[in-house]
Amino acid sequence: MSSTPPTVTRRADLRFAVLWIAIAAVLLGLRVATAGARPALGHDGFQYLAAADQALRGSVGTTPLIHWDLERCSGAVPAPMVHFPLGYPLLVASLGLVGMPLSTAALVLNLTAAVATAFLLWLITGRLALVNRVRHVVLLTFVLNASFLQYAATASTEMPFTLVVVGAATLLLRSLTASTRLSWLLTGLAFGAAYHLRYAGLFFVVGLGVLAAVHALRSRRDTARGYAIALAAAAAVVSIGLMRNLSLVGDWRGGNEKSVSNPILETAVGTIRAGKILLVGSQVNQGSYLLVEGIFWSAVLGAGVMALRAFLRAGRAVEGPSRSIFALDISVLVAVYAA
């Protein structure tokens, strides 16, 4: 009984990866072309570009757009920018060093992050030993998602943040399958780096702590030790931003806070509705649209069931529990982040 040579499998896998990168690039190219080859700019986008411009002028970490209370309290223009982390403006400014207009730099950065994220998703699904048809469903769902096409063409942190988090998940899978101190260290550094793109990345650090405790309680000493290393590395990276905010304005959150009251059930329902709107829109009163929506969600459910079955089969087919642990651990990270 013959089997497919590993070199052939790798070549086919590479071809599919290139295919999805090409599909993503074409769709993003069409999206950008319809917008006049310029990124969409919201309120936050102007803040990021202003901070990037200040960095190029030698005033790193400041903004001339005074809006938030803590910026007003500084009594200076430009004021220290603490409401947003500095990672994204500094990345944009780094491209500006080669003479690229900052708005173009932001667009190039986000488009590159989008394509790279698609490649990492293909890589992760391959390492999870999922069959190709399931991997194609995953990439199809990601690349044809309205949010993917929207945020990749904006001057915003969503796409680079997604790339860093997916990259951290890739490193986490590597750490679970071939546990070394270096791999766990890199995993923690990657999750910590996410905080410097969006403050919400702090919750992934909390998730690493939860996972370290869970594995310790389940007597998985090596895995618990690995998560402890990742937690320490992530906390060290995050502490840089926290200490900067404390030293400048006396608030570790950078003023990025708001008192709210959100009951858990209402929040869960609202999150599901928001996800639906992001994927298929909000026109729920048109009969034809309801039919399309029903077909769409039926397809999503069917794809999800197929992916779950394939994942479980793959988990039984490979040696060791690392892939199953990865699925559970990623679920815990997502749950902590969402909560």
N, C-alpha and C positions, 0 to 999 in steps of 0.2 A: 504494500500500500504506500503510494507516494504522497508526499506533502509539498506544499508550496515552499520554495527556498526562501530563507529569511531576507535575502537581498531583494527578491522580487516584491515581498511584502513591504519592505521599507521604501522601495521605489514607488509602489502604488500609494502608500501612505503619504509620501512627499508630494505626489501629483495631486492628491485630494486636498492637501494643505494649501498648495499653490492655487488650486481651483477656488477655494473659499476666500483666499486673500484677494484673488482677482475679482470675484463676485462682489466682495465688500468694497473694493476700490472703485469698481464701475458704478455701483449704487451711490457711493459717497460722492463720486465725481459728478454724477447727475444732480445730486442734491446741492452741491456747491455751485454748479453752473446755473441752476435756477435762482440762486441767491446772489448772482453777480460776482462770484468768487470772493465773497467777503463773509466773515463769520457773523452770526447773529449776536448782537450786543444787547444784553439786559443791564439792569442796574449794577449787578455784581461784576459783569464784564468790564464796565468802565472803571470800576475800582481796581480790578486786576491789572488792566492796561496802564492805569495811572501809576500804580505801585511799580510796575515793570519799568516805566519811563523814569521814575525817580531813581531806580536802581542803576540805570544807565547813566544818570547824571551824578552818580556817586553818593546818593543819599539812600542807601539800602534800608528797606523796612519802613519806609514812610509813604504817605499819600497826600497829595494836595487837595483831594476831594473830602472835605470835612463834613461828615454827616452824623456819625454815631456819637453818643454822649461822651465816651471816653476819649475820643479824638478831640472834641471841643474842649474838654477839661485840660488838655495838654497846654493850651495857650500859645500854640505855635503852628505855623504853616510852612512847610508840610508837617503833618503830625505823625507820630508812630502809628502804623497800621497794626492793630491787634484784633480787630473784629474778624478778620480772615487770616488764616495761616499764610506764610510767605512762600511756600513751595512753588505754587503755580506761577505767581509773578516772577520769581527768580528763574524758572524754566523758560518763560517767555522772554525775559531779558537776555538769557544766555543765547537764544537764537537771534535776538536783536543785535548782539555784538558783531555778527557777521554782516550787518547792514540790512537785514530783513525788517521791513515795517512791522511794528508790534502786532497790529491786527492780523497780518499775514502769518506772523510767527505763532500766534495763538491758534490760528486755523490749522497750520501745518502740524503743530503739536497734538491737537485733538484728533486730527485725521490719522496721524501715525499711531496714536494710542488706540484708536478704534480698530485698525487693521491688526495691530499687534495682539489685542485682546482676542480677536477671532482666532488667530493662530494658537494662542495659549489654550483656548477652549478645545481646539482640535487635539492639541498635545495632551491635555488632561484626560479627555475621553479615551484617547488611545492607551494611556497608562492605566486607565481603569479597566482595560480589556473589553470595552463595549464593542459590539458589532458595528460595522460601518454604517448600516442603515440608521441605527440609533444616533450615531455621531452626526450624521447628516441632518437628522431632525433637530438636534441641539443647535447646530450652526445655522440652520435655516431659521429657527425661531429667533436666534440672536440677531442675525444680519438683516432680516426682514422686519425687525421690530421698529416701530415708529420712534421710540426713545433713542435707539442706537443711531438712527439717521439724524435725529434732531440734535442730540448733544455732541455728536462728532463734528457738527458744523457750527458750533458756538464757541465764544470765548468764555468758557466755563470750566469748572474743575471736575464735572461729573465723569467725563471719559478718561482723563488721566487717573483719577481716583479708582475707577473700575479696573483699569489696567494694572495698577499697583496691587490691588486686592486680589485679582485673579492670579497675578504673578506670585503673590504670597501663598495663595492656595496651591499653586504648582509646586512651590518649594516645600509646603507642608506635606504634600503627597510624597515627595522625594524623601522627606525626613522620616515618614512612617514606613516606607519600604526599605530604605537603606539608612538606618539611624546612625548619624554621626554628630558630634558636637558642632562641627562646622555647618552642617545642613540645618540644624535647629537654630543656630545663631543667625544664619542668613534668613531663615523664616521669620524670626522675631524682628530683625532689622527691617524686613519688607513690610510687615504689619505696622511697625512703628512709623515707617515712612508715610503710610497712608494718612496719618494724623496731620502731617505737614502739607497735605493737599486739601483735606477737609477735616475739621475738628471732630467730626463724627467718627473718624478712624480710631478715636480713643476707646470706643466700645469694643473694637476687636481685641484691644489689649486686655480689657476686662474679660472677654471671652477666653483668651488664652489662660488667664488665671482660673477661670471656672473649669476648663478642661484639665489643667494641671491637678486641681483638687479631685476631679472625677476619677481620673486614672490612678491617682494615689489611693483613693478609697477602694478602687477595684484591684489594688495590689499589682498594677502594671507599672512596676518601678522604672523600667527603662523609658517607657513612654512618658510617664509623669516627670521624670528627670529632664527629658527632652523639652517638654512644654515649659518647665521651670526655666530652662535656658532661654527659650524663645520669649517668655514673659519678661525676664530680666533685660534682654536686649531691646525689646519693644518699649519697655518702661523707660530705659535710658534715653532712647531716641525721642520719645514723647516729652520727657522731662525738660529737654532743651526749650521747647515751645512754652511749656508751663512756666518755667522759671523766667523766661523773657517777659511773658505777660505780667507775672507778679512784680518783676523789677520795674516795669514801665508804668503800670496802672494799678498795681495792687490787686489784680483779679486774675486768677489762673485761667478763667474762661475767656478772657479777652473782651468781656462785655457781651459776648454772644450767648445771651440767655433771655428767657421769657417765662414768666409764671403762667402755667396753663392747667386746666383740669380736663383730662381726657379719660372717661371711663373705659375700662379695658374692652368691653364688648363693642361699644360704639367705635372705638379705635380700630378693632379688628375688622369690623364690617366696612368701615370707611377705607381701610387699606385695601381690602379686596375690590371695592368699587373703584378706587383710584387706579389699581392695576388694570382693571378692565378698560377704564377710560384711556389709559396710556396706550393700550394695545389696539383697541378698536374704536375709540371715540366715545362721545357722549350722546349721540343722537338716538335716544332710546324710545322715541314716540313714533317712529316711522315703521310701518309694518314690514316693508322690504328690508329695512336695516335690521330689525329683530331677527328675521330669517337668516341673514348673513351672519349675525352675531351668534345665533344658535349653532350654525354649521361650524363657525370658527371654534367655539368652545368645545364642541363635540370632537373636533379634530385635535385640539389641545389635550383633552382628556384621554383620547385614544393614544396619542403620542406619549403622554405621561405614563400610562399603563404599560405600553410597549417598552419604554425606557427602563421602568422599574423592573419588569421581568428580565430584561436583558442584563441589567446590573446585578440582580440576584444570581442569575446563572453564571455571570462572569466571576462573581465573588466566590462561588462554590468551585469554579474551575481552576482558580489560581491558588498557589501555595501561600499559606499564611493569612492572617486576618486583617492585614494592613488596609486593603481597599474598603472592606466593610467598616473598619474603624474610621477611615477617612470620611466616608459618607455620613456617619453619625457625628463625627467631630465638626464637620462643616455645617451640619444642621444645627449644632449647639451654637456655633459662632454666629450663624444667621439669626437664630432665635434671640441671643443676647443683644445683637445689634438692633434688631427690630424692636425689642422690648424697650 
